[in-house]
Amino acid sequence: MVARDVIADLSQRIRTIERTGQRCATKSDLTANGLPGLERLLCEAGWPRGGLVEWLAEGRGTGSMCLALWASRAAWHDSLLVMIDSQRELHAPAAVPFAVDLSKTVFIRPERPPDALWSLEQALRTRGVGAVVCDVEQLSPQACRRLQLAAETGGGLGILLRPAKARGQPSFAEYRFLVQPLPPPIQVAERLGYVAESLRDSASAVSRRWRVELLRGRKRFGGDSVIVELCDGPNGLSLAAELASATPAA
């Protein structure tokens, strides 16, 4: 009986590797990345359909969900988006500035963490769901493996928001990012002591900046990072251009 289980597990792994290889070779199985600058960290033109992406951050309210929605909006723009609010803190209208269509969005508020994982797995298995977003505090390797298989079955994108301490844990996600909030440029300049009035005016509209670091990705090692920002525009929130890397003064 044990040998039978081992053979079945190995057969499943082989099928998974074969499907993964096929996805790597077919551009039609990729969903466009919606966050300028992030393509540097991706080894492909976008996100693989039927996979998991983890966004890690230290503490709550760091903006990891904001970036995850921007980056993946091509996956759920013309299909269903499922948002699992395990903390019961999500205000639905607050997602509208990030191009979320509430008429195509399902909000789930589970009572307990096991209910959240069950809802996440079932939503990932459902055909027609473009993406599923869920805040996951604890996740065992076995549970993560089940989520990966569920995403492959449904063909959607699983977006897991996890704490930074999870970076040392094993994962079956295709990509894993670490999100670190940064102060606005004006605050950086003031600390360095050479702020100018023109810089103050141009930076006054900046609302948030982040450093996004790739911890692990397809066919490449982690360590690379980019800096992105969101600005207040005339039509609400809009994605600004990627910031240039800082260079030391002469």
N, C-alpha and C positions, 0 to 999 in steps of 0.2 A: 504493500500500500504506500509505503514511504517512497519507494523507487518510482511508482506511478506519479506521485505528486511532483517529484523532482523533474521527471521527463516532461510533465505538463507545464511546469514553470519554465523550463528551458525552451520549450516550443513557443511559449508566449513571448519570451525575450527575443527569440530569433525573428518572430513575426514583427515585433516592435522595431527591431533594428532595420529590417527590410523596409517597413513603412517610413521610418525616419530617413533612410537613404533616398527613397523615392521623393520625399518632400524636399530634401536638399537640392535635388536635381530639377525640380519643376517649379518655375516662377509663379504659375497659376495657384500654387498652394500657399502663397505668401500674401499677407495683408500689409498694406502700406503703413509705414511709420509716420505718425502725424506730428512728431516733435523735431523741428530742425536742430541739427547738431548731433542728435542721437544716432544718426546713421554711422557716425564714426565708430561707435561701440558695437554696432551690429555687423555680423559677417555676411549678411544678406540684405536684400532690398527692403525687407520688412519683417513682420512677425509670422512665424509658422502657424498655420491653422491647425487646430487640434493639439495645442500644447499649453504649457503653464509658464507664466512669467511672474517672478517674485520681486516686489519692491520693498526693501527693508529701510527702516528709519528709526531713529532714537526718539522714543516718546511719541505722543499723539499730537496732532495738529501741525505736523512738519510739512505738509503739502504733498506727501507721496501719492495720495489718491488723486489730487489735482493733476500731477504729472502723468500718472497712469491713464487717466481719462483722455488727456490730450494726445498721448502717444498712441493710444489704441482706438481712437474714435473711428478710424476707417473700418475696423472689424465689426462695429455694432451700428454704424450710421444708418444702414439700410436694412437692419434686422433687429432682433430683440436684445435689449441689454437688461441683465439681471443684477441687481445690487443687493447684496445680503448685508443688512445692517445689524451685525451681531452685538454692537454696543448700544443700539437704539439711540444714536445721536445724530443720525443723518436727516437733514431737512431737505425734502425733495426739491423745492424751488431753488435751493442753493446750487443745484447741479445744472441749472439751465444755462448760465454763462459759459459752461464748458461744452456747449453744443449738444447737450443731452435732450432728446425729445421725450418728454414725460409720457406721451401717448404710446411710445414703444419701449417703455421702461417698466420693469416689475421690481417692486421693493419688497423684500422679505425681512421680517423682524423676528428671528427665532427666540425662543425662551431660554435655551441653554446652549452651551458650546457644542455638544454632540448634535443638537438639532441644526446648528449652523453648518457643520461638516456634512450632514446628511443632505441638507438643502443644496449645498455647493456641488456635491457629487451628482445629485439628480439633475440639477440645472445644466451641468456640463455634459451629461449624457443626452440631453434633449436636442434633437435636430431643429435648426431654425434659430437657435440662440447664438448671437454673434459673439458675445463676451459675458463673463460672469465676474463680478468684483466682490471680494469678500475679505474682511479683516480677520486674520487667523493668528491667534496668540501662540498656540501650541499645536504642533503637527508631527506625528510620528512618521518614520520612513514608510511604514506600511500604509498609513492613510494617504501620504503624498503619492505613493505608487498607485493607489486606487483612483486618486484624482487625475493622475496622468492618463490612465487607461480610459477614464470617463471622458476626458477632453478629446482623446483620439476617437472615441466612439461618436461623440456629438459633432466634432469638427469645429467647435468654437474655441475662443481664447480664454483661458483661466487666468485671472489677475489676482494674485494673492498679496495682500498688504500685511507685512510681518515685522516684528520688532528686530532691531539691529542685532540683538543677542542671538538670533537664529542663524547668523552667518556661519557659525561653526557646526551647524547641524547638516546632515546629509539631505539632499533634495533631488527630485526628479524634474525640476523646472528647466526649461530650455535656456532661459536667461535669468540672472539674478543681479539686481542693482541695489546699490546703497545710496540713499538720498540724504543729503546734508544741507539744511537751510543756511544761507549766507546773509549777512547784513546788506542793506542797500549800498550801492556804490558811494553815496554821499557820506555815509557813516564811515566807510573805509577811508575816504579822503580826509575827513575831519580828524581821524585818529592819526593819520600820517602828517597832518599839519600843513597841507598845501592846497586846501580847497579854494576854488575860484568861484566867482558869482555865476559865471556861465555854466559851470559844472553843476552848481546847486540847482539852477533852473531846469537843466535837462534831466537831472536825476530825481527831481521831485515827484515825477509821475510813476517811478518804479515802485512796485508793490512788494514783489518777492523775487528772490534769486536762490538757486540751488546748485550744488555740485552733485552731479550724477556719476557715480563710479560703477563700472562693470566689475562685478565680483566673479562671475562665471558666465560663459556664453558658448554658443556653438562654435566648434572648431578653433577656439582661441582662448587664451588665458585672460584672467582679469587684471586689473591694475590701471587701465586707461580710464579717463574721466573727462567730462565736459561740464561747462557752466551755462545754465540757461536761466531766463528770467521771464516773468509775466508782468505786463504793464497795464495800467488803466488807460483805455482808449476812449474815443467818443462813443463807441457802441458797446461799452462795457469792457470785460476782460479780453485782451487779444494777446497772441503770442508774439513776443519780440524776437529780434534776431539774436543769435548766439553771441555771447560776449567774447572778446578776444582774450587770449591768455596774457597775463600781466608780465611785463618785462622790467628788469631792474633799471632804475634811473642811472644815468651816466655820472 
